[in-house]
Amino acid sequence: MGEAYYYLKAEFNDEKTAKKVFEDFEARLKDLVVLHEESPTIMPTDRPAGVFATQEGTRIETPDMAEMDLNLDGDTILLCCEVWHMTDWEPIAKWLRTQGAKVGWTTESEACIFDCITLS
């Protein structure tokens, strides 16, 4: 099936909230990577102990922490990493929305880098 770069942007109302959520999000992503090493089937859950849990029949490929680019830029969390093509990041976006963020995500297969170039 192949791999693709995925990009996620989560913007909060203020830097304080963004920082708090960033720290939690980073820890949860690390947990997700650990789960991924144990099982190829992973999905988000509403359990307070963690956003993600394994469940048979659902596949959400997860980022490798070593190859993941996760940053906090003021009031915005930015995530970029290479994952399996056709991965659905909407469950991750949904969790970030519950934390108060406006969230969007895309993949390199859906975005055209040429559209980002400013001509002068």
Secondary structure as GFF3:
##gff-version 3
##sequence-region A 1 120
A	DSSP	beta_strand	3	11	.	.	.	ID=ss1
A	DSSP	alpha_helix	15	38	.	.	.	ID=ss2
A	DSSP	beta_strand	42	44	.	.	.	ID=ss3
A	DSSP	beta_strand	52	54	.	.	.	ID=ss4
A	DSSP	beta_strand	69	73	.	.	.	ID=ss5
A	DSSP	beta_strand	76	84	.	.	.	ID=ss6
A	DSSP	alpha_helix	90	98	.	.	.	ID=ss7
A	DSSP	beta_strand	102	107	.	.	.	ID=ss8
A	DSSP	three_ten_helix	113	116	.	.	.	ID=ss9
###
